[in-house]
Amino acid sequence: MLNQLRADFYRLSHTMGIYLTLLVTIIYSAIITGKELIGGIIVSDYSMRELNSIKVWSLKDGINASTLSSSLLVYIFIGIFVMTIGYEFSQKTYKNTLVSGITRTQFIVSKYLIMLINIFAFSLIYFFTSIVTGMTLSRSVGTSWSSLLTMIFKTSLVIAFFISVIFELAILVLLLTSSIVTGSVFIVAFPILVATLHNIADWSWLKYFDFFSVALKISLKLIPNNQLWNYISISLVVVLITMVLSVVVIRNKEM
């Protein structure tokens, strides 16, 4: 599996699309921080009002604004999903990988890890761009550097994990439909559908599957510590079940 990971990293590093995705991520972060804007799907109106009331932003305020605006990252990072596994299925080159000695389980796990690592790296770059932009504008730190860097690391890790849950579900959809378009549409539609059903049907259990809202709420400390592991545990179970189902589906695909 290590060879597969190295091969995927090498392939992605030589794909123009990954650099375009990175460029869009950097530009989006720079605009938010530089223009003192808040984009995306806002989770906390209170947090937004609090930021809007600040006359001069600090680096910490820029990070908070970037966190509130990070709900769009799941859509920006669709390119990572497409380039990591979508191309292989659209061009049917995944068969070459499977006959090279790697097991189906290793194939699915490696794809998930590649996406998780890339999303985490891009999320770090997203937040560090906010810091660089703020420093360019001579803004104060607003807290200690250690607290700021710890905040960035934890937030990036949380966002990367919960986006990876959605992407792992998209892998299963891709395998079931053999359509990269359907898998990509699922990534776009799933968060919106779950959030809409949660609001309309008022099914409280759906909050555990509103993965990206969960990521933002955890990052903004809107979820009590005694409930935190409920969200994380359910998400881990979803990842494991989806991986198992993906392995079953790919084993029954014609080579």
C-alpha positions as CSV (number, residue, x, y, z in Angstrom):
1,M,0.0,0.0,0.0
2,L,2.9,2.3,0.6
3,N,3.9,2.0,-3.0
4,Q,0.4,2.9,-4.0
5,L,0.5,6.0,-1.8
6,R,3.8,7.1,-3.3
7,A,2.5,6.5,-6.8
8,D,-0.6,8.6,-6.1
9,F,1.4,11.4,-4.5
10,Y,3.7,11.4,-7.5
11,R,0.8,11.4,-10.0
12,L,-1.0,14.2,-8.2
13,S,2.2,16.3,-8.0
14,H,2.4,16.1,-11.8
15,T,-1.3,17.0,-12.4
16,M,-2.1,20.6,-13.3
17,G,-5.5,20.4,-11.6
18,I,-4.0,20.0,-8.1
19,Y,-2.1,23.3,-8.5
20,L,-5.2,25.0,-9.8
21,T,-7.1,23.8,-6.7
22,L,-4.3,25.0,-4.5
23,L,-4.4,28.4,-6.3
24,V,-8.1,28.8,-5.8
25,T,-7.7,27.9,-2.1
26,I,-5.0,30.5,-1.6
27,I,-7.0,33.2,-3.5
28,Y,-10.2,32.5,-1.6
29,S,-8.4,32.8,1.8
30,A,-6.5,36.0,0.8
31,I,-9.8,37.7,-0.3
32,I,-11.5,36.8,2.9
33,T,-8.7,38.1,5.1
34,G,-7.7,41.0,3.0
35,K,-11.2,42.3,2.3
36,E,-12.5,41.4,5.8
37,L,-15.3,39.4,4.3
38,I,-17.1,36.3,5.5
39,G,-18.3,33.8,2.9
40,G,-19.6,30.3,2.7
41,I,-22.5,28.9,4.6
42,I,-22.5,30.6,8.0
43,V,-23.0,28.3,11.0
44,S,-23.0,30.9,13.7
45,D,-24.7,34.3,13.2
46,Y,-23.3,35.4,16.6
47,S,-19.8,34.7,15.4
48,M,-20.4,36.7,12.2
49,R,-21.9,39.6,14.1
50,E,-19.0,39.6,16.5
51,L,-16.4,39.8,13.7
52,N,-18.4,42.5,11.8
53,S,-18.3,44.6,15.0
54,I,-14.5,44.6,15.1
55,K,-13.1,47.7,13.4
56,V,-9.5,46.5,13.0
57,W,-9.0,42.7,12.5
58,S,-6.1,40.9,14.1
59,L,-4.6,37.7,12.7
60,K,-6.8,35.7,15.0
61,D,-9.9,37.4,13.6
62,G,-8.7,36.5,10.1
63,I,-8.5,32.9,11.2
64,N,-12.0,33.0,12.7
65,A,-13.3,34.5,9.5
66,S,-11.6,31.9,7.5
67,T,-13.1,29.2,9.6
68,L,-16.6,30.6,9.2
69,S,-16.0,30.8,5.5
70,S,-14.5,27.3,5.1
71,S,-17.8,25.7,4.3
72,L,-17.0,26.3,0.7
73,L,-13.8,24.3,0.9
74,V,-15.7,21.0,0.4
75,Y,-16.7,22.3,-3.1
76,I,-13.2,23.7,-3.9
77,F,-11.7,20.4,-2.9
78,I,-13.8,18.3,-5.3
79,G,-10.8,18.5,-7.6
80,I,-8.9,16.4,-5.1
81,F,-11.6,13.7,-5.2
82,V,-11.7,13.7,-9.0
83,M,-7.9,13.6,-9.4
84,T,-7.3,11.0,-6.7
85,I,-9.8,8.4,-7.8
86,G,-12.2,9.8,-10.4
87,Y,-9.8,9.8,-13.3
88,E,-8.9,6.2,-12.7
89,F,-12.5,5.1,-13.0
90,S,-13.4,7.4,-15.9
91,Q,-10.4,6.1,-17.8
92,K,-10.7,2.6,-16.3
93,T,-7.0,2.6,-15.4
94,Y,-7.8,1.4,-11.8
95,K,-7.8,-2.1,-13.3
96,N,-4.0,-1.8,-13.9
97,T,-3.5,-0.9,-10.2
98,L,-5.6,-3.8,-9.0
99,V,-3.8,-6.4,-11.1
100,S,-0.4,-5.1,-9.9
101,G,-0.7,-6.9,-6.6
102,I,-2.5,-4.5,-4.3
103,T,-5.7,-5.8,-2.6
104,R,-9.1,-4.2,-3.0
105,T,-9.0,-3.2,0.7
106,Q,-5.6,-1.6,0.4
107,F,-6.8,0.3,-2.7
108,I,-9.8,1.8,-1.0
109,V,-7.8,2.6,2.2
110,S,-5.0,4.2,0.2
111,K,-7.4,6.4,-1.7
112,Y,-9.0,7.6,1.5
113,L,-5.7,8.4,3.1
114,I,-4.5,10.3,0.0
115,M,-7.6,12.5,0.1
116,L,-7.3,13.0,3.8
117,I,-3.7,14.0,3.7
118,N,-4.2,16.3,0.8
119,I,-7.2,18.0,2.3
120,F,-5.4,18.5,5.6
121,A,-2.4,20.0,3.7
122,F,-4.6,22.3,1.7
123,S,-6.5,23.3,4.8
124,L,-3.2,24.3,6.5
125,I,-2.2,26.3,3.5
126,Y,-5.7,28.0,3.5
127,F,-5.2,29.2,7.1
128,F,-1.5,30.1,6.7
129,T,-2.5,32.2,3.7
130,S,-4.8,34.1,6.1
131,I,-1.9,34.7,8.4
132,V,0.5,35.9,5.6
133,T,-2.2,38.2,4.3
134,G,-2.8,39.6,7.7
135,M,0.9,40.1,8.3
136,T,1.2,41.9,5.0
137,L,-1.5,44.3,6.2
138,S,0.5,44.8,9.4
139,R,-2.2,43.4,11.7
140,S,-1.6,42.4,15.3
141,V,-1.6,38.7,16.3
142,G,-4.5,39.1,18.6
143,T,-3.3,36.2,20.8
144,S,-0.1,34.3,21.4
145,W,1.6,32.7,18.4
146,S,1.5,29.3,20.0
147,S,-2.3,29.6,20.5
148,L,-2.8,30.8,16.9
149,L,-0.7,28.0,15.4
150,T,-2.4,25.4,17.6
151,M,-5.8,26.7,16.5
152,I,-4.8,26.4,12.9
153,F,-3.6,22.8,13.3
154,K,-6.6,21.6,15.2
155,T,-9.1,23.4,12.9
156,S,-7.4,22.0,9.8
157,L,-7.4,18.5,11.2
158,V,-11.1,18.7,12.1
159,I,-12.1,20.1,8.7
160,A,-10.0,17.6,6.8
161,F,-11.5,14.7,8.7
162,F,-15.1,15.6,8.2
163,I,-14.6,16.5,4.5
164,S,-12.9,13.1,4.1
165,V,-16.1,11.4,5.4
166,I,-18.1,13.0,2.7
167,F,-15.5,12.1,0.1
168,E,-15.4,8.5,1.3
169,L,-19.2,8.3,0.8
170,A,-18.6,9.8,-2.7
171,I,-16.2,6.9,-3.4
172,L,-18.9,4.4,-2.7
173,V,-21.3,6.3,-4.9
174,L,-18.7,6.4,-7.7
175,L,-18.2,2.6,-7.4
176,L,-21.9,1.9,-7.4
177,T,-22.6,4.1,-10.5
178,S,-19.3,4.0,-12.3
179,S,-19.8,7.7,-12.9
180,I,-17.4,10.5,-11.8
181,V,-20.1,13.0,-12.4
182,T,-22.5,11.3,-10.0
183,G,-19.8,11.1,-7.4
184,S,-19.0,14.8,-7.7
185,V,-22.7,15.8,-7.7
186,F,-23.1,13.7,-4.5
187,I,-20.4,15.8,-2.8
188,V,-22.2,19.0,-3.8
189,A,-25.7,17.8,-2.9
190,F,-25.1,15.7,0.3
191,P,-24.3,18.6,2.7
192,I,-27.1,20.7,1.3
193,L,-29.6,17.9,1.4
194,V,-28.8,16.8,5.0
195,A,-28.9,20.4,6.3
196,T,-32.2,21.0,4.5
197,L,-33.8,17.9,5.9
198,H,-32.5,18.7,9.3
199,N,-34.2,22.1,9.2
200,I,-37.4,21.0,7.6
201,A,-38.1,17.6,9.2
202,D,-36.5,18.6,12.5
203,W,-34.9,15.1,12.9
204,S,-32.4,15.7,15.6
205,W,-30.3,12.6,14.7
206,L,-29.5,14.1,11.4
207,K,-27.1,16.6,13.1
208,Y,-24.6,13.8,13.4
209,F,-24.5,13.4,9.6
210,D,-24.3,17.1,8.8
211,F,-20.6,16.5,8.6
212,F,-19.3,19.9,7.5
213,S,-21.5,21.9,9.8
214,V,-20.1,19.6,12.6
215,A,-16.6,20.5,11.5
216,L,-17.3,24.2,11.8
217,K,-19.2,23.9,15.1
218,I,-16.3,21.9,16.6
219,S,-13.8,24.4,15.3
220,L,-15.8,27.3,16.7
221,K,-16.4,25.4,20.0
222,L,-20.2,25.4,19.6
223,I,-20.4,21.7,20.5
224,P,-20.1,20.8,24.3
225,N,-17.1,18.6,25.1
226,N,-19.4,15.9,26.5
227,Q,-21.1,15.6,23.1
228,L,-17.9,15.9,21.0
229,W,-17.1,12.2,20.9
230,N,-20.6,11.3,19.8
231,Y,-20.1,13.2,16.6
232,I,-16.5,11.9,16.0
233,S,-17.5,8.2,16.8
234,I,-20.5,8.3,14.4
235,S,-18.3,9.8,11.7
236,L,-15.6,7.1,12.2
237,V,-18.3,4.4,12.0
238,V,-19.6,5.9,8.8
239,V,-16.1,5.8,7.3
240,L,-15.5,2.2,8.3
241,I,-18.8,1.0,7.0
242,T,-18.4,2.9,3.8
243,M,-14.9,1.4,3.3
244,V,-16.3,-2.1,3.8
245,L,-19.1,-1.6,1.4
246,S,-16.7,0.0,-1.2
247,V,-14.4,-3.1,-0.9
248,V,-17.5,-5.4,-1.5
249,V,-18.6,-3.4,-4.5
250,I,-15.2,-3.2,-6.1
251,R,-14.7,-7.0,-5.6
252,N,-17.8,-7.6,-7.6
253,K,-16.8,-5.3,-10.5
254,E,-15.7,-6.8,-13.7
255,M,-12.0,-6.5,-14.4
